[in-house]
Amino acid sequence: MAKIPHFKSDRETAQFWDTHSLADFEDELRPAKDIAFVKPDRQVISLRLDRKIVRSIKTLAAQKGIGYSSLLRMWVLEDFQREMHAPHKVG
């Protein structure tokens, strides 16, 4: 049986598992211990948008294969990150 290699990055890990089957490495698998899943502390917000825009966002999200609220959250977080790292002008 093949050995699971050590990966240098998450991208390298993903590329490997995209082209390999976990079944080929069954001898190396061990039960996980002390696993705890913590739900992120999130807050629901309300956002008013024109119905036409919401329909368009829902259509776009469906084309991408994700929910519209996930798409909106992704957009907000992307812009937030961009704003946090952008130099801000005063005045």
C-alpha positions as semicolon CSV with decimal commas, in nm:
position;residue;x (nm);y (nm);z (nm)
1;M;0,000;0,000;0,000
2;A;0,103;0,357;-0,071
3;K;0,192;0,604;0,204
4;I;0,015;0,936;0,248
5;P;0,276;1,203;0,168
6;H;0,346;1,507;0,385
7;F;0,210;1,823;0,225
8;K;0,360;2,171;0,227
9;S;0,028;2,356;0,181
10;D;-0,348;2,314;0,182
11;R;-0,341;2,362;-0,195
12;E;-0,095;2,076;-0,237
13;T;-0,313;1,860;-0,010
14;A;-0,626;1,940;-0,212
15;Q;-0,453;1,868;-0,543
16;F;-0,336;1,531;-0,413
17;W;-0,678;1,421;-0,284
18;D;-0,846;1,542;-0,604
19;T;-0,651;1,273;-0,789
20;H;-0,628;0,995;-0,527
21;S;-0,871;0,776;-0,336
22;L;-0,871;0,750;0,042
23;A;-0,944;0,379;-0,006
24;D;-0,587;0,337;-0,133
25;F;-0,454;0,442;0,209
26;E;-0,683;0,246;0,445
27;D;-0,390;0,087;0,629
28;E;-0,271;0,431;0,743
29;L;-0,606;0,557;0,873
30;R;-0,660;0,584;1,247
31;P;-0,968;0,693;1,445
32;A;-0,963;1,060;1,540
33;K;-0,966;1,139;1,912
34;D;-1,094;1,436;2,107
35;I;-1,257;1,610;1,811
36;A;-1,477;1,907;1,899
37;F;-1,674;2,104;1,646
38;V;-1,734;2,461;1,754
39;K;-2,008;2,655;1,585
40;P;-1,889;3,006;1,491
41;D;-2,041;3,289;1,693
42;R;-2,245;3,463;1,426
43;Q;-2,506;3,734;1,430
44;V;-2,795;3,759;1,188
45;I;-2,837;4,097;1,022
46;S;-3,116;4,240;0,811
47;L;-3,048;4,402;0,476
48;R;-3,308;4,573;0,260
49;L;-3,254;4,546;-0,113
50;D;-3,475;4,603;-0,415
51;R;-3,663;4,282;-0,503
52;K;-3,526;4,293;-0,858
53;I;-3,170;4,294;-0,725
54;V;-3,246;4,006;-0,487
55;R;-3,387;3,801;-0,776
56;S;-3,072;3,870;-0,978
57;I;-2,849;3,774;-0,684
58;K;-3,045;3,449;-0,637
59;T;-3,005;3,370;-1,008
60;L;-2,631;3,440;-0,998
61;A;-2,587;3,232;-0,683
62;A;-2,776;2,940;-0,842
63;Q;-2,547;2,958;-1,145
64;K;-2,250;2,932;-0,908
65;G;-2,414;2,645;-0,721
66;I;-2,435;2,821;-0,384
67;G;-2,709;2,982;-0,176
68;Y;-2,772;3,351;-0,222
69;S;-2,701;3,434;0,143
70;S;-2,365;3,253;0,113
71;L;-2,284;3,457;-0,197
72;L;-2,375;3,782;-0,022
73;R;-2,170;3,685;0,285
74;M;-1,874;3,604;0,058
75;W;-1,900;3,944;-0,112
76;V;-1,923;4,128;0,220
77;L;-1,621;3,945;0,364
78;E;-1,414;3,998;0,048
79;D;-1,485;4,371;0,047
80;F;-1,428;4,392;0,422
81;Q;-1,084;4,232;0,385
82;R;-0,999;4,466;0,097
83;E;-1,104;4,770;0,304
84;M;-0,908;4,653;0,609
85;H;-0,589;4,627;0,404
86;A;-0,633;4,940;0,194
87;P;-0,461;5,263;0,288
88;H;-0,724;5,509;0,409
89;K;-0,722;5,874;0,312
90;V;-0,813;6,137;0,567
91;G;-1,023;6,437;0,469
